[in-house]
Amino acid sequence: MRLGAGNPLFLIAGPCVIESEAHAMKIAEAVARIAGDVGVPYVFKASFDKANRSSVKSYRGPGLAEGLRILGKIKAAVRVPVLTDIHEPAQAAPAAEVADILQIPAFLARQTDLLVAAGKTGRIINVKKPQFAAPQDMANVVEKIASTGNTKIILTERGSSFGYQNLVVDMRGIPMMKKLGYPVVFDATHSVQLPGGQGHASGGQPEFIEPLARAAVAAGADGVFLETHDNPAAALSDGANALPLAQLPALLSRLKQLSEVVRGWSGVRGAAS
């Protein structure tokens, strides 16, 4: 799969966390069908561990070994690339044996040892821009990963802190990060999150997913990241800002159409494969 540069808009999507093998497989198969029908390259995402939940009582996932087993099964059965988060340097190598893309969570994007360990795997590394960081700050992040000789890097915009328990998206950040020479993705669901907004968990404003995603694609985003669930109200993590699966076909179709118009006149720098 070629990402960025003159290549088509791509989709990274799946549930926030692996809730069960059956559920993760169900979502992967459904999204793969939708993306195939629309004609958008697709990467399945799900976390084996959500180490930054608001409450110590919140569900975190099946753990590294079981999570990677499930991701490997999905990768083989659905025949799509898979992405998952890593939180510690020791997780990088085993996760890279299964995952095509290793993701660095926003809160950990300055952790040098984690970035270097991820880079050394040779896998594509997707880094979420921290809520507290400016777009130009990602140059230092890129430098840390590239110091390993790995330049297969993706940068993801996911909103910036705006006071307490609120995020805003500055669309200038997309072309600013693209100047670093790597593909840029827009995280349309975490960008509408209200961090800690429910006290024990984060809230969200999913009604703004589509307008923000459209704006990001118009600003030149190479890909869109979406957490999607067949029943967000029952999701074990981040259901408040997840896109209902039933809404994905229409949204993805509109984003593809917009991308084709934008990419017809706007040059895009950077590629990862």
C-alpha positions as CSV (number, residue, x, y, z in Angstrom):
1,M,0.0,0.0,0.0
2,R,1.3,3.4,-1.0
3,L,0.3,6.3,1.3
4,G,0.5,10.0,0.6
5,A,2.1,11.8,-2.3
6,G,-0.2,11.4,-5.4
7,N,-1.9,8.3,-4.0
8,P,-5.6,8.2,-3.2
9,L,-7.2,9.2,0.2
10,F,-6.9,6.2,2.6
11,L,-8.9,5.2,5.6
12,I,-7.7,4.0,9.0
13,A,-10.7,2.7,10.9
14,G,-12.0,0.3,13.5
15,P,-13.1,0.1,17.1
16,C,-11.1,2.0,19.8
17,V,-10.2,-1.2,21.6
18,I,-10.4,-4.9,20.9
19,E,-13.6,-5.9,22.8
20,S,-13.5,-9.5,21.6
21,E,-12.2,-11.5,18.6
22,A,-15.7,-11.8,17.2
23,H,-16.5,-8.1,17.5
24,A,-13.2,-6.9,16.0
25,M,-13.5,-9.4,13.1
26,K,-17.1,-8.2,12.5
27,I,-16.0,-4.5,12.3
28,A,-13.0,-5.3,10.2
29,E,-15.0,-7.2,7.6
30,A,-17.8,-4.6,7.5
31,V,-15.4,-1.7,7.1
32,A,-13.4,-3.6,4.5
33,R,-16.6,-4.1,2.4
34,I,-17.5,-0.5,2.7
35,A,-14.1,0.8,1.8
36,G,-13.9,-1.7,-1.1
37,D,-17.3,-0.5,-2.4
38,V,-16.2,3.1,-2.2
39,G,-12.7,2.4,-3.6
40,V,-10.7,3.7,-0.7
41,P,-7.5,1.8,0.6
42,Y,-8.2,0.6,4.1
43,V,-6.1,-0.1,7.2
44,F,-7.9,-1.8,10.2
45,K,-7.1,-0.3,13.6
46,A,-7.8,-1.4,17.2
47,S,-5.8,-1.3,20.4
48,F,-4.7,-4.3,22.4
49,D,-4.4,-2.0,25.4
50,K,-5.8,1.4,26.2
51,A,-3.3,2.5,28.8
52,N,-4.5,6.1,29.2
53,R,-8.2,5.5,30.2
54,S,-9.7,8.2,32.5
55,S,-10.6,5.7,35.2
56,V,-8.6,2.8,36.7
57,K,-11.9,0.8,36.5
58,S,-12.3,1.3,32.7
59,Y,-11.8,-1.6,30.3
60,R,-8.3,-1.5,28.7
61,G,-8.3,-4.4,26.3
62,P,-7.1,-8.1,26.0
63,G,-3.5,-7.3,26.5
64,L,-0.4,-7.6,24.2
65,A,-0.3,-11.4,23.5
66,E,-4.0,-11.9,23.0
67,G,-4.5,-8.7,21.2
68,L,-1.7,-9.4,18.7
69,R,-3.2,-12.9,18.1
70,I,-6.5,-11.4,17.2
71,L,-5.0,-8.7,15.0
72,G,-3.0,-11.4,13.2
73,K,-6.1,-13.4,12.6
74,I,-7.9,-10.3,11.2
75,K,-5.0,-9.5,9.0
76,A,-5.0,-13.0,7.5
77,A,-8.7,-13.4,7.2
78,V,-9.7,-10.0,5.9
79,R,-6.5,-9.3,4.0
80,V,-6.0,-5.8,5.2
81,P,-3.0,-4.0,6.8
82,V,-3.5,-3.6,10.6
83,L,-2.5,-0.8,13.0
84,T,-2.2,-0.8,16.7
85,D,-0.9,1.5,19.5
86,I,2.2,0.8,21.5
87,H,2.9,2.4,24.9
88,E,6.3,1.1,25.9
89,P,9.6,0.5,24.1
90,A,9.4,-3.2,24.9
91,Q,6.1,-3.5,23.0
92,A,7.5,-2.3,19.7
93,A,9.3,-5.4,18.5
94,P,6.5,-8.0,19.2
95,A,3.8,-5.6,17.9
96,A,5.8,-5.2,14.7
97,E,5.7,-8.9,14.1
98,V,2.0,-8.5,13.4
99,A,1.1,-4.9,12.8
100,D,1.9,-3.1,9.5
101,I,1.7,0.3,11.3
102,L,2.7,1.1,14.8
103,Q,0.9,4.0,16.3
104,I,2.3,6.4,19.0
105,P,-0.4,7.8,21.2
106,A,-0.6,11.6,21.4
107,F,0.4,11.7,25.1
108,L,3.5,9.7,24.3
109,A,4.7,11.5,21.2
110,R,7.7,13.1,22.9
111,Q,9.0,9.9,24.5
112,T,12.3,9.4,22.8
113,D,12.9,5.8,23.8
114,L,9.5,4.8,22.5
115,L,9.9,6.6,19.2
116,V,13.4,5.1,18.6
117,A,12.2,1.6,19.5
118,A,9.3,2.0,17.0
119,G,11.6,3.3,14.3
120,K,14.0,0.5,14.7
121,T,11.3,-2.0,13.8
122,G,11.2,-0.8,10.2
123,R,7.4,-0.6,10.2
124,I,5.4,2.5,9.2
125,I,5.1,4.7,12.3
126,N,2.0,6.8,12.8
127,V,2.4,9.5,15.4
128,K,-0.6,11.4,16.9
129,K,0.2,15.1,17.3
130,P,-0.1,15.8,21.1
131,Q,-3.0,18.0,22.1
132,F,-0.5,20.4,23.7
133,A,1.9,20.6,20.7
134,A,2.1,22.9,17.8
135,P,2.3,21.4,14.2
136,Q,5.9,22.6,13.8
137,D,6.9,20.7,17.0
138,M,6.4,17.5,15.1
139,A,9.7,18.2,13.3
140,N,11.5,17.0,16.5
141,V,9.3,13.8,16.6
142,V,10.2,13.0,13.0
143,E,13.9,13.6,13.7
144,K,13.8,11.1,16.5
145,I,12.2,8.3,14.4
146,A,14.3,9.1,11.3
147,S,17.5,8.9,13.4
148,T,17.0,5.1,13.2
149,G,17.1,5.2,9.4
150,N,13.3,4.7,9.2
151,T,11.5,7.4,7.3
152,K,8.2,5.6,6.9
153,I,6.4,8.1,9.0
154,I,2.8,9.3,9.2
155,L,1.7,12.3,11.2
156,T,-1.9,12.6,12.6
157,E,-3.8,15.7,13.6
158,R,-6.2,15.0,16.5
159,G,-7.1,18.5,17.8
160,S,-5.6,20.8,20.3
161,S,-6.5,21.5,23.9
162,F,-8.8,24.5,24.3
163,G,-9.3,25.2,28.0
164,Y,-10.5,22.3,30.1
165,Q,-12.2,19.2,28.6
166,N,-12.4,20.6,25.1
167,L,-10.5,20.3,21.8
168,V,-10.4,22.5,18.7
169,V,-8.9,21.8,15.3
170,D,-6.7,24.3,13.6
171,M,-6.8,23.2,9.9
172,R,-3.6,25.2,9.2
173,G,-1.8,22.3,11.0
174,I,-2.4,19.9,8.1
175,P,-0.5,21.9,5.4
176,M,2.1,22.9,8.1
177,M,2.8,19.3,9.0
178,K,2.8,18.3,5.3
179,K,5.8,20.6,4.8
180,L,7.8,18.1,6.9
181,G,7.6,15.8,3.9
182,Y,5.4,13.0,5.3
183,P,1.7,11.9,4.8
184,V,-0.7,13.6,7.2
185,V,-3.9,12.0,8.5
186,F,-6.8,13.6,10.2
187,D,-8.3,11.8,13.3
188,A,-11.9,12.8,12.9
189,T,-13.2,11.1,16.0
190,H,-10.7,11.9,18.7
191,S,-10.9,15.5,17.4
192,V,-14.5,15.7,18.6
193,Q,-13.6,14.1,22.0
194,L,-14.3,16.0,25.2
195,P,-11.5,14.7,27.4
196,G,-12.7,13.6,30.8
197,G,-16.0,15.2,30.0
198,Q,-18.0,12.5,31.7
199,G,-15.9,12.5,34.9
200,H,-15.0,8.8,34.8
201,A,-14.6,8.8,31.0
202,S,-14.4,11.2,28.0
203,G,-17.4,12.6,26.3
204,G,-17.7,13.6,22.6
205,Q,-19.6,15.5,19.9
206,P,-19.9,13.0,17.1
207,E,-22.2,15.4,15.2
208,F,-19.1,17.3,14.2
209,I,-17.2,14.3,12.7
210,E,-18.3,14.9,9.1
211,P,-17.8,18.7,8.9
212,L,-14.4,18.4,10.4
213,A,-13.4,15.5,8.2
214,R,-14.6,17.3,5.1
215,A,-12.6,20.4,6.1
216,A,-9.5,18.3,6.7
217,V,-9.7,16.6,3.3
218,A,-10.2,20.0,1.7
219,A,-7.1,21.2,3.6
220,G,-5.1,18.3,2.0
221,A,-5.2,15.4,4.4
222,D,-3.8,12.2,2.9
223,G,-5.9,10.0,5.0
224,V,-8.7,9.9,7.6
225,F,-8.7,8.1,10.9
226,L,-12.1,7.1,12.3
227,E,-13.1,5.0,15.3
228,T,-16.3,3.3,14.3
229,H,-18.6,0.9,16.2
230,D,-21.9,-0.9,15.4
231,N,-23.3,0.3,18.7
232,P,-21.4,3.3,20.1
233,A,-23.6,3.5,23.2
234,A,-22.4,0.0,24.2
235,A,-18.7,0.5,23.2
236,L,-16.2,-0.4,25.9
237,S,-14.0,2.7,25.1
238,D,-14.6,6.0,23.4
239,G,-18.1,5.3,22.3
240,A,-19.1,8.9,23.0
241,N,-17.1,10.1,20.0
242,A,-17.2,7.0,17.7
243,L,-18.9,7.1,14.3
244,P,-21.8,4.7,14.0
245,L,-20.9,2.1,11.5
246,A,-24.1,2.6,9.6
247,Q,-23.0,6.2,8.8
248,L,-19.6,5.2,7.3
249,P,-20.6,4.4,3.7
250,A,-22.2,7.8,2.9
251,L,-19.4,9.7,4.8
252,L,-16.6,7.8,3.1
253,S,-18.2,8.3,-0.3
254,R,-18.4,12.1,0.2
255,L,-14.9,12.3,1.5
256,K,-13.5,10.4,-1.5
257,Q,-15.3,12.7,-3.9
258,L,-14.0,15.8,-2.2
259,S,-10.5,14.3,-2.1
260,E,-10.5,13.7,-5.8
261,V,-11.3,17.3,-6.5
262,V,-8.7,18.6,-4.0
263,R,-6.0,16.3,-5.2
264,G,-6.6,17.2,-8.7
265,W,-5.1,20.7,-8.2
266,S,-3.1,20.4,-5.0
267,G,0.4,18.8,-5.0
268,V,0.9,16.5,-2.0
269,R,4.4,15.8,-0.6
270,G,5.6,12.7,1.3
271,A,4.9,9.0,1.0
272,A,5.0,6.0,3.2
273,S,4.8,2.4,2.1
